[in-house]
């Protein structure tokens, strides 16, 4: 269902970017592991990240957005983001509901939405960037 590629929309946002200064904080992981999205995108700085890292890897508790790096990202397949493709393939079809879109601060520039449409939005809250076992940052 890919609708674009690297040349089709080079300024899209990655909705699951690493924590880095200048990234936007999209949401926080709840006790159930699902992301609770912020109503307003919050840009993070080095001080915020240092504080967050003192409690462990921020990507294990928070979701960040930054410019999609396309071919500079290890998740890039050559034409699209492999993360959302794998997430949608792993989800049970009945859990992907394109009829219900949660409010989103980046939908207009989101790589996943541009690539997969509304099904990407229904899967988005289930994605935690860093799911490694807890270890020091």
N, C-alpha and C positions, 0 to 999 in steps of 0.2 A: 504494500500500500504506500510505499515511499512516494512522496510528492515532490521531493526536491533533492538537491545534492549540494555539494560544496559551492558550486558556481551559482546555484539558484538563489541562495540567500546567505551571503557570507557574514552578515552581522546579527546572526541569531544568538540567543542566550542559552547557555547550558543550564538546565535546572538541577544539576547534581554535580556542581563544580567543587574542587578542593577549597578549603578555607584559606583565603589569602587576603592581604590588605586590598581594599577596593571591591571585594566581592560583596554581593548582597545577601543578607540573611533572609531566606524564604520562610523558614518555619523550624519548629522544634519537634523532636520525637516524643510522643506520649508514652505512657506505660505499656501500651499495646504495640509499640513500635511504629505506629502510623504517624505521619507528619501532620501536625496542626499548623496550618499556614498562617503567617502574619497578615494582617490587613494592609499593612504598609511595608514596603521593602526597606530594610535597614542596611545601609552600607556599613561594613565593618572596617576597622583600622587595626594596626599592629597591636595597640594596647588591648583592644577587645579580644583579639586572638590569643595574646599572651595569657590573659586572665582565663579564657576558655580552655586553653591547653593545660593549665595548671590542674584541671579536673579530668584530663584525659583527652583523647582525640575529639576535636569538635565535630568532625564528620560522622562520628558514631552517635551524636545526640542532636545534631542540627543539619539542616539542608541549606546549601549556599548556591548562588547563581553567579555566573560570570560569563564573559563572552565565550561562545563556542569556539574552540580552537581547531576544529575539523581535523585535518591530517596531523596536527601536532599532538593530538590526544590518542592515547592507546586504545580508547573505545571506538574510534573512528574506523568504519569498515572499508573506506575508500569512497563511499557514496552517501553514508548516513551514520547516525549514532547507533551503535550496537546495543547499548544499554536498554533503551525502551523496546527495541525489537525482542530482546531476550525476555524482558519482563512480561510483555504481552503474550509471548509464546508460552510462558510458564503459568500464566493465570488461567483459571477455569473460565471458559467463555461466559458463563452466567454472572461472573463478577465484574466483567467489563461492561459498564453501562454508559454508552455515549450520550444518553439523554440527560444525565445529571452532571453538570460541570460546577465544581466548587469555585468560589471566587479566587482569582489568581492575579498576582501583581505583574506577571511577565507573559501571560498567554499570547499577547500580540507579537512577541519576539521569541517565543519559546521554540527551541530546536525540536523538542519532542512533539509539540502540537503541530508545528509546520510539517513534520515528517509523517505523523500517524493520525493526526486529527483528534477528535473527541475521545477515542479510546485511550489515548495517552494520558489525558486528564484523569480518567477514572482510575488509572493504574498509578498515577504519580504519588499519591499519599502513601503508597505501600513501599516506596523506594527509600532505603537508607543508604547513603553513599558508602559508609564504612561499616561493614558487618563483621570484621575480624573479632576474634575473642579478645576480651579486655587485656591490654598489655600497656606498658608505659608508652607515652606519646613520643 
